C-alpha cells in the first residue's frame, strides 16, 4: 500500500486485505464488508471456518507503532478486567501487524445496535462501565499518546487552519477573531475546573457503543488519549438543558458506583464541545487530499460552511458564559 498522505489507501484492494490476513494465519473466504470509517479503513471479513473478524488498517503517519500499541495495551487491560471493550486479538504474540506498507490489527466481530440514550436505565448501565473504564484509566498515565487539551484541540488546529489557506479570505479575519474569543472562554473555564487528566476512551459517542441484551460494549479506542473524565460523558448528552441534566444524572448514578466524579468538570462540557468543533474543521482540512473526504463531505470549505462555523463558535462563546450544567 502506498504510504503517502494523498492516497493513503490506494493499494488496499480486497485481495490486499485478504493477503494481509492470511499473513497472520487467517484465511478469508472472499466475502468482506467495508465498515464506516474515514480515518482508518475497516473491513468485516468472513473466514473459511465460517467465523468473522474485523480488520483495521491504520492511516499512515497518524500514529507511531508505539502509540498504537499503547492504545492496544489499554484496550486489553480493560478487557482482562471484564470490562466490555472490543480489544484487538493477539496473534502470534502481537496485536499490531505489518503487510507490505500496511499496519493492521484484527478484532473479533461484535454485533449490536445503537443504545437508546433516552432510556435512563440504559444511561445508568453505560455509566457503570464508564466508571470502571476510568477507574482503570486513572491508575497510570499514557506515556506516548497525546492529551486532549487547549493546545492540541484548540490552538494548534486554529493555527493550522489559518496557514492552510482553506478559510475564504473575506471570512478569515472574522473567523480568527471569533475562534480566539471562543478559545479565551475555554481557557477561563479550564482554569476554574482544576480537572485531573486520566486515560480515556476519548471519542465516546453513541456510534462507538454497541448495545445487546447483555448491555453495552465499547468499540474503537483509536482516539484514546489523556484528558478530563467528563470528555467521555458529554457526547452522550443531547437535547435542551433539562433533558441533558436528566441524562447526566442517570449516567452519574451508574458512574459513581465505580469512580469518583469531580463536579467542577461540569463546567468543561461547553469548552470541550468548542474544542471539538475547531478540531473537527482542522481534521477535515488535513484529510482533504484523501479522495474519500471530498466525496463524503462535499459541503466542507464552502462559503456557507465557514459562515456556519463562525455562528457556531459565537454561540459556544455565549454558552460558556452560562451557568454550567448541573445535576
Number of C-alpha atoms within 10 A of each C-alpha: 17 15 16 13 16 13 15 21 22 13 16 17 11 15 12 15 23 22 17 23 23 14 12 15 11 19 17 22 13 13 13 18 12 13 13 10 10 13 17 16 18 21 19 19 25 21 19 13 10 9 11 18 20 22 24 22 23 21 19 19 11 12 14 12 12 13 19 23 17 18 24 22 15 22 25 20 17 20 16 12 12 10 19 19 24 19 25 22 18 15 14 9 7 12 19 21 19 14 16 12 12 21 18 22 23 24 18 15 14 15 9 14 13 13 20 12 17 16 11 17 16 19 25 22 18 27 26 19 24 27 23 22 27 22 16 19 22 18 9 9 14 19 11 16 20 14 20 22 18 18 13 14 20 24 17 14 22 23 12 15 20 15 10 12 11 16 20 14 10 9 13 16 13 14 23 17 12 18 24 16 15 24 24 14 20 26 14 15 23 20 10 12 16 12 18 12 17 21 25 29 29 21 19 22 16 17 14 17 20 17 20 13 7 8 15 23 20 24 20 19 21 18 16 25 26 25 20 25 27 20 23 20 23 21 15 19 21 15 10 8 13 13 13 19 17 15 27 24 18 21 28 24 18 22 26 16 13 18 20 13 15 14 14 16 21 24 22 28 20 23 25 23 18 27 26 15 18 22 20 14 18 23 15 16 20 16 17 18 14 19 14 14 17 15 10 10 11 9 11 17 17 13 13 11 13 20 14 12 17 19 13 16 23 17 13 23 22 13 15 21 13 11 9 17 17 15 14
